[in-house]
């Protein structure tokens, strides 16, 4: 059994580098694609998309910063704390739960704050880390991917993404409580 695990670990070290070499070679030799030119064109399109979405990201981050700086977040958490504690949801994780669907970097900053404030081995930090890994930046993904291909009506994508985020958030809380405390 140990030999199998060691073989898997050895293979895992080479999977991503192998893909980084094999996929461009496949495109170049089999599909006869000018790989570098296509890559540069895609990078240029990616830069254009990034420039288009920057105002939306700045607006989201400024609004959240104002919400925190005004004290409204603390008031909301104090108001919600009895209900959250009754259902076993640490109030300290609410800002992360609210930020995660909006911004990956903003939610990473909140997770870092939780780890620094409560310690890496605390239940709050473990719930936060699990929540971070179990959810998606739904609004960012919709803005980038739908915006890049010109989709204007998202239909069920937003509700489905937010439901998936809610399931990830509450699952993180209850699974971490079950496993760690």
N, C-alpha and C positions, 0 to 999 in steps of 0.2 A: 504493500500500500504506500509506503514511504517513497519507493522508487517512482510510482505513478505521480505522486504529488510533486516530486522534484522534477520530473519530466515536464509536467504542466507548467511549473514555475519557469523552467528554462525556456520553453516554447513561448510563454507569455512575454518574455523580455524581447523577443524578436518579431512579434506580430505587427506592432505599429511601424517599426522601421521597415519591415518587409513590405507592408502595404504602401508606405511612402515611396518605395523603390518600384514595386511591381505594378502599381496602378498607372503611373506615368509611362513605364515601359510598355505596358499593354496598349495604352492609347497611342503611343508613338509607333510601335512596331506592328501591332495587329490592326488597329483602327485607322492608322495613317493620319493621325491628328497632330497638328503642330502644338504640342502640349504647352510649351512656354508662352506662345502667343495667346492661347486660349486662357491660360492662367492669368496673364497680365490683363487681358480684357475683363475677366471676372473680378479681379482685384479693383480695377477701375470702376466697375459697376458697384461693387461693395462700398467703395469710398463715396460714390454719389449717393447711395442709399443712406449711409451714415450721416452725411451732411444734411439730408432731408429730415432725418428723425431727431437730430440734435435739439431743435427747439422744443419738441414734445418731451424729451428726457429732461431738459433743463426745467421746463414748467412743472413736471412731476416732482423733481427733487426740490425745487424752491417751495412748492406748495407743502410738501411734507416737512421741510425744514421750518417753515412758518408755523405749521400745526404744532410741531414739537416746541419751538421757541416761545410760542404764545402761552404755553401752559395748558392748552386745550387737550393735548394728549394725556397729561397727568390727571386732569379733571375727569376725562372719560374713563381712564383706568381706575381711579378711585371710585367712581360711580359703579363700574362693572365688577370690581374686585369681589364683592360678596357672592355674586352669581358665578363668576369664574372659579372661585375657590370651592364653591359647592359642587361644581361638576368636575373638579380636579384639574382645571386648566390654569397654569401659572400666569398671573397677570403680566409678569415680566416678558412673556413671550408674545403678547398681543401686538406690540409694534412690529415685530418680525413677521407675524402672520399677516398684518395689513400691508407691509412693504413688499413682501416677496412677490405677489402678482404684478407689482409695478416695476421693480428695478432689481436686477441682480447685484449690482455694486452697492446700492443702498442697503439691501438686505444683508449683504456680506458685512458691511460696516456695523449694522445692528447686531449681527451674530458675534462679531469681534468684540463689541462692547459687552455683550452678555458673558462671553468667555473671560474677558478681563475683569469684569465686576464680580462674577460669581465663582470663577475657577473652571478649568476645563473638565473636571470630574463631577461638577455639580449637576443635579437633575435638570435645572433650568438650561444649562449649556448643552446637555445631551439632547434635550427636547428641541432646542433651537437648531442644533446641527442636523438632527433627523428631519426636522421640519424644512430646513434649507435644502436638504437633498431629496425630499419627497414631494416638492412642489415645483412649479415652473413660473417663470416671469411672463405670465399669460398676456398682459397688455403689451409688453415689449415684443413678444413673439408675434402677436397679431399685427402690431404696427409695422414691424420689420418685414415679416414674410408676406403678409397680405398686401402691404404697401409696395413691396418690391415687384409684385406681379400685377398690381393694379386692381386687386379685389376691393370693392367698396362695400359690399354687403356680406357680412361675416356669418349670417344666419345663426346656426347653432354653435359655432365655434367658441364664442365668448361664454355663453352659459355652461357649455361642456367643460371648458377650461377652468372656470371658476368653481364648478362642482368638484372637479378633480383636485383643485387646490384645497378646497375645504376638507375633502376626504383625506388628503395628505397631511393637513394640519392636525386634524383630530386624531388620525391614526398615529401620528408621531407622538402626540401627548399620551395616548393610552398605551401604546406599545412600550414607550420608554418608562412609563409608570409601572407597567407590568414587569419589565426586565430589570430596571434599575432602582425601583424604589417605591 
